Amino acid sequence: MPFCCQCGSGVTSTDLFCGKCGKRQAFTPPPSPEYFSTLQPRTAAILCYIPFLGWIASIVVLASDRFRTNRTARFHAFQGLYLFVAWLIVDHVLAPLLNFGGGGDMHLGSLLRAGMLGVWIFMLIKASQEQVFSLPIIGELAERSIAEQK
């Protein structure tokens, strides 16, 4: 049982003030739980490449203290984040431009979208096999992002 820092009477660990003398007690908050303490780096890398949602896992991995020094997990997080940005560019900029005025059955924009989905699946497989595969431009950006943080 803790005691008051002023008068010595008994207080609980959650009391901010002493019930007898009213002195503010030194409060040390309980340690915040690390939600990702059981998440393995391999699992974190796989989550970063989930199509359309991997960007959320990438941000969580980059913000987590658990993976602050894990270079492989951070590489996959950066690469997964940049891959999502590439998807946004393809989906919202390139595909509409390439589909404009086309009357055929197979549009180039649809092929680009399918190609991006294929890259996501390819990276899911590589990450599940614990392989670090650097995509041509995106991988270089991820490497540079890791190097800038040191």
TORKOLFI-331710 format. One line per field, with one value per atom (N, C-alpha, C): residue number from 1; residue in one letter; chain; x, y, z; atom name. Coordinates in nm, 4 decimals. Atoms other than C-alpha are relative to their C-alpha. Layout:
N
resi <- [NUM_...]
resn <- [A_...]
chain <- [A_...]
x <- [X_...]
y <- [Y_...]
z <- [Z_...]
name <- [CA_...]
***
This chain:
150
resi <- [1_1_1_2_2_2_3_3_3_4_4_4_5_5_5_6_6_6_7_7_7_8_8_8_9_9_9_10_10_10_11_11_11_12_12_12_13_13_13_14_14_14_15_15_15_16_16_16_17_17_17_18_18_18_19_19_19_20_20_20_21_21_21_22_22_22_23_23_23_24_24_24_25_25_25_26_26_26_27_27_27_28_28_28_29_29_29_30_30_30_31_31_31_32_32_32_33_33_33_34_34_34_35_35_35_36_36_36_37_37_37_38_38_38_39_39_39_40_40_40_41_41_41_42_42_42_43_43_43_44_44_44_45_45_45_46_46_46_47_47_47_48_48_48_49_49_49_50_50_50_51_51_51_52_52_52_53_53_53_54_54_54_55_55_55_56_56_56_57_57_57_58_58_58_59_59_59_60_60_60_61_61_61_62_62_62_63_63_63_64_64_64_65_65_65_66_66_66_67_67_67_68_68_68_69_69_69_70_70_70_71_71_71_72_72_72_73_73_73_74_74_74_75_75_75_76_76_76_77_77_77_78_78_78_79_79_79_80_80_80_81_81_81_82_82_82_83_83_83_84_84_84_85_85_85_86_86_86_87_87_87_88_88_88_89_89_89_90_90_90_91_91_91_92_92_92_93_93_93_94_94_94_95_95_95_96_96_96_97_97_97_98_98_98_99_99_99_100_100_100_101_101_101_102_102_102_103_103_103_104_104_104_105_105_105_106_106_106_107_107_107_108_108_108_109_109_109_110_110_110_111_111_111_112_112_112_113_113_113_114_114_114_115_115_115_116_116_116_117_117_117_118_118_118_119_119_119_120_120_120_121_121_121_122_122_122_123_123_123_124_124_124_125_125_125_126_126_126_127_127_127_128_128_128_129_129_129_130_130_130_131_131_131_132_132_132_133_133_133_134_134_134_135_135_135_136_136_136_137_137_137_138_138_138_139_139_139_140_140_140_141_141_141_142_142_142_143_143_143_144_144_144_145_145_145_146_146_146_147_147_147_148_148_148_149_149_149_150_150_150]
resn <- [M_M_M_P_P_P_F_F_F_C_C_C_C_C_C_Q_Q_Q_C_C_C_G_G_G_S_S_S_G_G_G_V_V_V_T_T_T_S_S_S_T_T_T_D_D_D_L_L_L_F_F_F_C_C_C_G_G_G_K_K_K_C_C_C_G_G_G_K_K_K_R_R_R_Q_Q_Q_A_A_A_F_F_F_T_T_T_P_P_P_P_P_P_P_P_P_S_S_S_P_P_P_E_E_E_Y_Y_Y_F_F_F_S_S_S_T_T_T_L_L_L_Q_Q_Q_P_P_P_R_R_R_T_T_T_A_A_A_A_A_A_I_I_I_L_L_L_C_C_C_Y_Y_Y_I_I_I_P_P_P_F_F_F_L_L_L_G_G_G_W_W_W_I_I_I_A_A_A_S_S_S_I_I_I_V_V_V_V_V_V_L_L_L_A_A_A_S_S_S_D_D_D_R_R_R_F_F_F_R_R_R_T_T_T_N_N_N_R_R_R_T_T_T_A_A_A_R_R_R_F_F_F_H_H_H_A_A_A_F_F_F_Q_Q_Q_G_G_G_L_L_L_Y_Y_Y_L_L_L_F_F_F_V_V_V_A_A_A_W_W_W_L_L_L_I_I_I_V_V_V_D_D_D_H_H_H_V_V_V_L_L_L_A_A_A_P_P_P_L_L_L_L_L_L_N_N_N_F_F_F_G_G_G_G_G_G_G_G_G_G_G_G_D_D_D_M_M_M_H_H_H_L_L_L_G_G_G_S_S_S_L_L_L_L_L_L_R_R_R_A_A_A_G_G_G_M_M_M_L_L_L_G_G_G_V_V_V_W_W_W_I_I_I_F_F_F_M_M_M_L_L_L_I_I_I_K_K_K_A_A_A_S_S_S_Q_Q_Q_E_E_E_Q_Q_Q_V_V_V_F_F_F_S_S_S_L_L_L_P_P_P_I_I_I_I_I_I_G_G_G_E_E_E_L_L_L_A_A_A_E_E_E_R_R_R_S_S_S_I_I_I_A_A_A_E_E_E_Q_Q_Q_K_K_K]
chain <- [A_A_A_A_A_A_A_A_A_A_A_A_A_A_A_A_A_A_A_A_A_A_A_A_A_A_A_A_A_A_A_A_A_A_A_A_A_A_A_A_A_A_A_A_A_A_A_A_A_A_A_A_A_A_A_A_A_A_A_A_A_A_A_A_A_A_A_A_A_A_A_A_A_A_A_A_A_A_A_A_A_A_A_A_A_A_A_A_A_A_A_A_A_A_A_A_A_A_A_A_A_A_A_A_A_A_A_A_A_A_A_A_A_A_A_A_A_A_A_A_A_A_A_A_A_A_A_A_A_A_A_A_A_A_A_A_A_A_A_A_A_A_A_A_A_A_A_A_A_A_A_A_A_A_A_A_A_A_A_A_A_A_A_A_A_A_A_A_A_A_A_A_A_A_A_A_A_A_A_A_A_A_A_A_A_A_A_A_A_A_A_A_A_A_A_A_A_A_A_A_A_A_A_A_A_A_A_A_A_A_A_A_A_A_A_A_A_A_A_A_A_A_A_A_A_A_A_A_A_A_A_A_A_A_A_A_A_A_A_A_A_A_A_A_A_A_A_A_A_A_A_A_A_A_A_A_A_A_A_A_A_A_A_A_A_A_A_A_A_A_A_A_A_A_A_A_A_A_A_A_A_A_A_A_A_A_A_A_A_A_A_A_A_A_A_A_A_A_A_A_A_A_A_A_A_A_A_A_A_A_A_A_A_A_A_A_A_A_A_A_A_A_A_A_A_A_A_A_A_A_A_A_A_A_A_A_A_A_A_A_A_A_A_A_A_A_A_A_A_A_A_A_A_A_A_A_A_A_A_A_A_A_A_A_A_A_A_A_A_A_A_A_A_A_A_A_A_A_A_A_A_A_A_A_A_A_A_A_A_A_A_A_A_A_A_A_A_A_A_A_A_A_A_A_A_A_A_A_A_A_A_A_A_A_A_A_A_A_A_A_A_A_A_A_A_A_A_A_A_A_A_A_A_A_A_A_A_A_A_A_A_A_A_A_A_A_A_A_A_A]
x <- [0.0847_0.0000_0.0890_-0.0789_0.1482_-0.0461_0.0281_0.1635_0.0130_-0.0022_0.1111_0.1425_-0.1345_0.4268_0.0131_-0.0027_0.3315_-0.0167_0.0327_0.1697_0.0227_-0.0286_0.2383_-0.1210_0.1190_-0.1231_-0.0163_0.0168_-0.2313_-0.0837_0.0734_-0.3426_0.0040_-0.0050_-0.4214_0.0896_-0.0907_-0.2049_-0.0671_0.0705_-0.4751_-0.0419_0.0368_-0.5318_0.0916_-0.0796_-0.4220_0.0303_-0.0178_-0.4636_-0.0178_0.0125_-0.4270_-0.1360_0.1304_-0.7609_0.0101_-0.0147_-0.6187_0.0509_-0.0595_-0.3965_-0.0255_0.0312_-0.4970_0.1190_-0.1201_-0.1410_-0.0111_-0.0007_-0.1130_0.1068_-0.0897_0.0460_0.0772_-0.0789_0.3225_-0.0675_0.0740_0.1428_0.0854_-0.0692_0.3184_-0.1016_0.1008_0.0828_0.0503_-0.0428_0.0842_0.0561_-0.0581_0.2913_-0.1072_0.0981_0.0939_0.0289_-0.0222_0.0403_0.0517_-0.0504_0.2315_-0.0860_0.0972_-0.0405_0.0640_-0.0626_0.2029_0.1176_-0.1122_0.4350_0.0069_-0.0004_0.3294_0.0014_0.0000_0.3212_0.1419_-0.1305_0.6093_0.0332_-0.0380_0.8087_-0.0511_0.0502_0.7065_-0.1479_0.1425_0.3382_-0.0217_0.0116_0.3847_0.0310_-0.0357_0.5523_-0.1123_0.1101_0.2683_-0.1180_0.1137_0.0051_0.0185_-0.0276_0.1753_-0.0337_0.0282_0.0953_-0.1427_0.1389_-0.2742_-0.0592_0.0519_-0.4367_-0.1065_0.0924_-0.6213_0.0009_0.0001_-0.5731_0.1392_-0.1345_-0.2002_0.0610_-0.0541_-0.1325_-0.0260_0.0299_-0.2988_0.1019_-0.0999_-0.0706_0.1376_-0.1300_0.2282_0.0182_-0.0090_0.1544_0.0128_-0.0080_0.1014_0.1402_-0.1344_0.4333_0.1024_-0.0952_0.6186_-0.0132_0.0211_0.4642_0.0273_-0.0160_0.5151_0.1444_-0.1334_0.8075_0.0604_-0.0479_0.8317_0.0856_-0.0721_0.9574_0.0920_-0.0835_1.1608_0.1416_-0.1357_1.4897_0.0035_0.0054_1.3719_0.0003_-0.0179_1.5044_-0.0875_0.0786_1.3241_-0.1479_0.1416_0.9796_-0.0247_0.0157_1.0322_0.0112_-0.0110_1.1426_-0.1328_0.1272_0.8251_-0.1108_0.1018_0.6157_0.0105_-0.0173_0.7652_-0.0367_0.0287_0.7455_-0.1504_0.1446_0.3837_-0.0741_0.0614_0.2956_0.0190_-0.0260_0.4608_-0.0729_0.0751_0.2939_-0.1463_0.1368_-0.0429_-0.0101_0.0000_0.0484_0.0049_-0.0049_0.1376_-0.1369_0.1343_-0.2022_-0.0938_0.0848_-0.3728_0.0276_-0.0352_-0.1833_-0.0558_0.0515_-0.2746_-0.1525_0.1456_-0.6371_-0.0686_0.0683_-0.7192_0.0557_-0.0588_-0.4848_0.0204_-0.0355_-0.3483_-0.1147_0.1085_-0.6440_-0.1083_0.0999_-0.8987_0.0545_-0.0587_-0.6589_0.0099_-0.0168_-0.5950_-0.1331_0.1316_-0.9633_-0.0817_0.0756_-1.0737_-0.0104_0.0228_-1.2278_0.0150_-0.0165_-1.1588_-0.1339_0.1267_-1.4447_0.0191_-0.0266_-1.2734_-0.0398_0.0363_-1.3434_0.1071_-0.1096_-1.0001_0.0664_-0.0579_-0.8905_0.1385_-0.1349_-0.5287_-0.0039_0.0135_-0.6390_-0.0328_0.0354_-0.7934_0.1196_-0.1219_-0.4712_0.0987_-0.0883_-0.2717_-0.0476_0.0554_-0.5049_0.0264_-0.0255_-0.4729_0.1486_-0.1438_-0.0961_0.0387_-0.0278_-0.0904_-0.0470_0.0491_-0.3023_0.0949_-0.0986_-0.0563_0.1276_-0.1191_0.2341_-0.0269_0.0347_0.0535_0.0029_0.0020_-0.0024_0.1416_-0.1396_0.3594_0.0749_-0.0689_0.4807_-0.0528_0.0532_0.2477_0.0721_-0.0696_0.4115_0.1446_-0.1403_0.7643_0.0129_-0.0054_0.6932_-0.0322_0.0331_0.5364_0.1154_-0.1183_0.8558_0.1212_-0.1033_1.0573_0.1114_-0.0956_1.2292_-0.0179_0.0049_1.3166_0.0200_-0.0047_1.2335_-0.0245_0.0094_1.2938_-0.0613_0.0647_1.0512_0.0812_-0.0891_1.2202_0.0077_-0.0116_1.1410_-0.0432_0.0571_0.9361_0.0975_-0.0973_1.2021_0.1146_-0.1065_1.4660_-0.0473_0.0569_1.2374_-0.0081_0.0088_1.1826_0.1375_-0.1373_1.5587_0.0461_-0.0392_1.6137_-0.0721_0.0769_1.3387_0.0585_-0.0609_1.5019_0.1317_-0.1305_1.8439_-0.0127_0.0192_1.7087_-0.0379_0.0452_1.5744_0.1112_-0.1089_1.9101_0.0780]
y <- [-0.1180_0.0000_0.1240_-0.1228_0.3391_0.0968_-0.0992_0.6268_0.1397_-0.1392_1.0008_0.0544_-0.0560_1.1896_0.1172_-0.1130_1.4711_-0.0452_0.0325_1.3237_-0.1468_0.1401_0.9509_-0.0883_0.0846_0.8310_-0.0859_0.0946_0.5451_0.0567_-0.0384_0.6198_-0.1195_0.1063_0.3952_0.0453_-0.0333_0.3804_0.0864_-0.0823_0.5591_0.1360_-0.1298_0.8516_0.1096_-0.1156_1.1845_0.0917_-0.0850_1.3628_-0.0841_0.0677_1.2520_0.0340_-0.0205_1.2073_0.0736_-0.0629_1.3471_0.1436_-0.1343_1.6443_0.0713_-0.0623_1.7065_0.0221_-0.0183_1.6983_-0.0842_0.0733_1.6021_-0.1086_0.1140_1.2601_-0.0168_0.0310_1.1620_-0.1170_0.1031_0.9630_-0.0500_0.0614_0.7234_-0.0852_0.0773_0.5994_-0.1402_0.1362_0.2288_-0.0028_0.0049_0.1317_-0.0318_0.0248_0.1461_-0.1353_0.1329_-0.1956_0.0108_0.0072_-0.2797_-0.1030_0.0864_-0.4200_-0.0941_0.0779_-0.5561_-0.0822_0.0734_-0.7383_-0.1448_0.1386_-1.0780_-0.0095_0.0004_-0.9753_-0.0243_0.0354_-1.1406_0.0880_-0.0818_-0.9440_-0.0566_0.0630_-1.1941_0.0321_-0.0306_-1.1411_0.1474_-0.1434_-0.7645_0.0291_-0.0203_-0.7819_-0.0471_0.0512_-0.9922_0.0968_-0.0909_-0.7528_0.1281_-0.1230_-0.4609_-0.0129_0.0210_-0.6157_-0.0472_0.0372_-0.6901_0.1034_-0.0965_-0.5345_0.0925_-0.1074_-0.2078_0.0352_-0.0277_-0.2305_-0.0036_0.0140_-0.2895_0.1305_-0.1290_0.0816_0.0258_-0.0170_0.0721_-0.0764_0.0800_-0.2079_0.0627_-0.0644_-0.0236_0.1165_-0.1140_0.2878_-0.0474_0.0535_0.0835_-0.0550_0.0556_-0.0993_0.1132_-0.1109_0.2267_0.0802_-0.0761_0.3887_-0.0808_0.0868_0.0913_-0.0007_0.0095_0.0865_-0.1385_0.1387_-0.2892_-0.0175_0.0180_-0.2555_0.1176_-0.1175_0.0637_-0.0371_0.0404_-0.1257_-0.1186_0.1145_-0.4101_0.0505_-0.0555_-0.3118_-0.0702_0.0755_-0.5877_0.0371_-0.0356_-0.5097_0.1429_-0.1392_-0.1385_0.0110_-0.0008_-0.2067_-0.0419_0.0470_-0.4049_0.1030_-0.1008_-0.1339_0.1168_-0.1095_0.1413_-0.0442_0.0469_-0.0667_-0.0236_0.0191_-0.1636_0.1323_-0.1326_0.2014_0.0646_-0.0570_0.3130_-0.0773_0.0792_0.0272_0.0447_-0.0505_0.1568_0.1353_-0.1292_0.5070_-0.0228_0.0325_0.3542_-0.0485_0.0449_0.1828_0.1206_-0.1188_0.5177_0.0754_-0.0691_0.6728_-0.0753_0.0801_0.3855_0.0073_0.0085_0.3687_0.1336_-0.1287_0.7395_0.0917_-0.0884_0.8907_-0.0739_0.0670_0.6450_-0.0782_0.0820_0.4078_0.0844_-0.0816_0.6808_0.0634_-0.0574_0.8391_-0.1034_0.1045_0.5094_-0.0571_0.0509_0.4114_0.1028_-0.1074_0.7437_-0.0246_0.0129_0.7050_-0.1398_0.1373_0.3326_-0.0711_0.0716_0.1170_-0.1505_0.1433_-0.2223_-0.0691_0.0775_-0.5001_0.0059_0.0016_-0.4950_0.1372_-0.1327_-0.1535_-0.0095_-0.0013_-0.0721_0.0322_-0.0319_0.0763_-0.1225_0.1243_-0.2551_-0.0934_0.0817_-0.4325_0.0519_-0.0575_-0.1917_-0.0338_0.0355_-0.2502_-0.1470_0.1428_-0.6267_-0.0247_0.0122_-0.5902_0.0420_-0.0448_-0.3951_-0.1037_0.1052_-0.6627_-0.1199_0.1078_-0.9219_0.0297_-0.0377_-0.7295_-0.0152_0.0174_-0.7224_-0.1480_0.1432_-1.0996_-0.0560_0.0427_-1.1550_0.0392_-0.0450_-0.9485_-0.0708_0.0802_-1.1347_-0.1336_0.1295_-1.4596_0.0157_-0.0229_-1.3187_0.0285_-0.0316_-1.1763_-0.1223_0.1204_-1.5044_-0.1001_0.0858_-1.6827_0.0667_-0.0776_-1.4240_0.0437_-0.0509_-1.2987_0.1505_-0.1437_-0.9341_0.0228_-0.0257_-0.8521_0.1485_-0.1435_-0.4957_0.0252_-0.0366_-0.3715_0.1105_-0.0921_-0.1606_0.1426_-0.1386_0.2009_0.0107_-0.0065_0.1477_-0.0532_0.0565_-0.0692_0.0951_-0.0992_0.1983_0.1127_-0.1018_0.4551_-0.0505_0.0580_0.2207_-0.0067_0.0044_0.1688_0.1391_-0.1369_0.5440_0.0506_-0.0426_0.6002_-0.0589_0.0632_0.3535_0.0675_-0.0625_0.5131_0.1403_-0.1362_0.8617_0.0024_0.0021_0.7539_-0.0301_0.0354_0.6543_0.1192]
z <- [0.0000_0.0000_0.0000_0.0009_-0.0944_0.1090_-0.1039_0.1483_-0.0575_0.0431_0.1121_0.0106_0.0010_0.0227_0.0972_-0.0929_0.2675_0.1439_-0.1389_0.5780_0.0361_-0.0273_0.5429_0.0171_-0.0137_0.5581_-0.1251_0.1097_0.3366_-0.1143_0.1215_-0.0198_-0.0952_0.1001_-0.3119_-0.1155_0.1102_-0.6207_-0.1062_0.0990_-0.8232_0.0538_-0.0586_-0.5803_-0.0514_0.0431_-0.7219_0.1175_-0.1178_-0.3853_0.1258_-0.1297_-0.0238_0.0593_-0.0614_0.1539_0.1320_-0.1309_0.4804_-0.0118_0.0057_0.3904_-0.1329_0.1274_0.0276_-0.0922_0.0827_-0.1091_-0.1270_0.1282_-0.4770_0.0069_-0.0074_-0.5035_-0.1314_0.1192_-0.7395_-0.0689_0.0727_-1.0042_-0.1141_0.1134_-1.2333_-0.0731_0.0726_-1.5017_-0.0293_0.0324_-1.5690_-0.1419_0.1333_-1.8698_-0.1040_0.1053_-2.1902_-0.0647_0.0580_-2.3423_-0.1433_0.1378_-2.6578_-0.0710_0.0654_-2.8773_-0.1014_0.1053_-3.1323_0.0522_-0.0575_-2.8923_-0.0481_0.0476_-3.0275_-0.1518_0.1461_-3.3944_-0.0510_0.0544_-3.5766_-0.1211_0.1152_-3.8395_-0.1333_0.1237_-4.1082_-0.0203_0.0082_-4.0306_-0.0316_0.0281_-4.0279_-0.1465_0.1406_-4.3698_-0.0921_0.0811_-4.5108_0.0033_-0.0133_-4.3763_-0.0812_0.0753_-4.5547_-0.1481_0.1415_-4.8945_-0.0280_0.0252_-4.8502_-0.0956_0.0977_-5.1571_0.0589_-0.0370_-5.0907_0.1483_-0.1436_-4.7102_0.0628_-0.0546_-4.6678_0.0468_-0.0411_-4.6318_0.1482_-0.1424_-4.2891_0.0839_-0.0711_-4.1714_-0.0132_0.0201_-4.3205_0.0960_-0.0912_-4.1187_0.1441_-0.1365_-3.8023_0.0273_-0.0177_-3.8525_0.0127_-0.0057_-3.9162_0.1287_-0.1229_-3.6074_0.1265_-0.1164_-3.3756_0.0504_-0.0600_-3.1334_-0.0213_0.0147_-3.1801_-0.1246_0.1256_-3.5387_-0.0327_0.0245_-3.4982_-0.0448_0.0374_-3.5351_-0.0961_0.0905_-3.7598_-0.1440_0.1339_-4.1010_-0.1043_0.0977_-4.2926_0.0075_-0.0154_-4.1495_-0.0478_0.0443_-4.2118_-0.1524_0.1455_-4.5701_-0.0635_0.0541_-4.6364_0.0240_-0.0288_-4.4679_-0.0975_0.0952_-4.6832_-0.1416_0.1345_-4.9989_-0.0195_0.0075_-4.9244_-0.0087_0.0052_-4.8652_-0.1370_0.1325_-5.1891_-0.1093_0.0963_-5.3745_-0.0029_-0.0048_-5.2560_-0.0705_0.0707_-5.3789_-0.1509_0.1426_-5.7154_-0.0483_0.0359_-5.7179_-0.0170_0.0108_-5.6541_-0.1295_0.1244_-5.9445_-0.1202_0.1114_-6.1750_-0.0053_-0.0035_-6.0621_-0.0294_0.0110_-6.0532_-0.1081_0.1013_-6.3137_-0.1319_0.1248_-6.5680_-0.0629_0.0556_-6.6068_-0.0662_0.0702_-6.6810_-0.1286_0.1213_-6.9308_-0.1109_0.1008_-7.1070_-0.0481_0.0389_-7.1128_-0.0770_0.0647_-7.2573_-0.1499_0.1437_-7.6009_-0.0544_0.0493_-7.6221_-0.0024_0.0087_-7.7364_0.0013_0.0035_-7.7229_0.1289_-0.1177_-7.4789_0.1089_-0.0972_-7.3127_0.0004_-0.0126_-7.1908_0.0620_-0.0573_-7.1082_0.1487_-0.1421_-6.7762_0.0832_-0.0710_-6.6755_0.0086_-0.0028_-6.7687_0.1039_-0.1019_-6.5529_0.1411_-0.1321_-6.2586_0.0327_-0.0205_-6.3031_0.0271_-0.0239_-6.3211_0.1406_-0.1375_-5.9944_0.1018_-0.0890_-5.8284_-0.0012_0.0109_-5.9583_0.0778_-0.0772_-5.8048_0.1492_-0.1408_-5.4696_0.0391_-0.0301_-5.4831_-0.0011_0.0069_-5.5872_0.1279_-0.1210_-5.2925_0.1251_-0.1112_-5.0546_0.0090_0.0033_-5.1636_0.0447_-0.0387_-5.1317_0.1492_-0.1432_-4.7861_0.0846_-0.0770_-4.6709_0.0004_0.0048_-4.7775_0.0656_-0.0687_-4.5778_-0.0940_0.0976_-4.8921_-0.0136_0.0218_-4.9365_-0.1493_0.1431_-5.2965_-0.0211_0.0233_-5.4051_-0.1378_0.1257_-5.6698_-0.0674_0.0712_-5.9414_0.0540_-0.0466_-5.8465_0.1454_-0.1344_-5.5326_0.1046_-0.0933_-5.3666_0.0285_-0.0205_-5.4198_0.0914_-0.0886_-5.2575_0.1442_-0.1345_-4.9625_0.0646_-0.0527_-4.9210_0.0424_-0.0303_-4.9314_0.1238_-0.1173_-4.6731_0.1276_-0.1180_-4.4339_0.0328_-0.0212_-4.4833_0.0589_-0.0520_-4.4087_0.1461_-0.1389_-4.0696_0.0984_-0.0931_-3.9256_0.0406]
name <- [N_CA_C_N_CA_C_N_CA_C_N_CA_C_N_CA_C_N_CA_C_N_CA_C_N_CA_C_N_CA_C_N_CA_C_N_CA_C_N_CA_C_N_CA_C_N_CA_C_N_CA_C_N_CA_C_N_CA_C_N_CA_C_N_CA_C_N_CA_C_N_CA_C_N_CA_C_N_CA_C_N_CA_C_N_CA_C_N_CA_C_N_CA_C_N_CA_C_N_CA_C_N_CA_C_N_CA_C_N_CA_C_N_CA_C_N_CA_C_N_CA_C_N_CA_C_N_CA_C_N_CA_C_N_CA_C_N_CA_C_N_CA_C_N_CA_C_N_CA_C_N_CA_C_N_CA_C_N_CA_C_N_CA_C_N_CA_C_N_CA_C_N_CA_C_N_CA_C_N_CA_C_N_CA_C_N_CA_C_N_CA_C_N_CA_C_N_CA_C_N_CA_C_N_CA_C_N_CA_C_N_CA_C_N_CA_C_N_CA_C_N_CA_C_N_CA_C_N_CA_C_N_CA_C_N_CA_C_N_CA_C_N_CA_C_N_CA_C_N_CA_C_N_CA_C_N_CA_C_N_CA_C_N_CA_C_N_CA_C_N_CA_C_N_CA_C_N_CA_C_N_CA_C_N_CA_C_N_CA_C_N_CA_C_N_CA_C_N_CA_C_N_CA_C_N_CA_C_N_CA_C_N_CA_C_N_CA_C_N_CA_C_N_CA_C_N_CA_C_N_CA_C_N_CA_C_N_CA_C_N_CA_C_N_CA_C_N_CA_C_N_CA_C_N_CA_C_N_CA_C_N_CA_C_N_CA_C_N_CA_C_N_CA_C_N_CA_C_N_CA_C_N_CA_C_N_CA_C_N_CA_C_N_CA_C_N_CA_C_N_CA_C_N_CA_C_N_CA_C_N_CA_C_N_CA_C_N_CA_C_N_CA_C_N_CA_C_N_CA_C_N_CA_C_N_CA_C_N_CA_C_N_CA_C_N_CA_C_N_CA_C_N_CA_C_N_CA_C_N_CA_C_N_CA_C_N_CA_C_N_CA_C_N_CA_C_N_CA_C_N_CA_C_N_CA_C_N_CA_C_N_CA_C_N_CA_C_N_CA_C_N_CA_C_N_CA_C_N_CA_C_N_CA_C_N_CA_C_N_CA_C_N_CA_C]
***
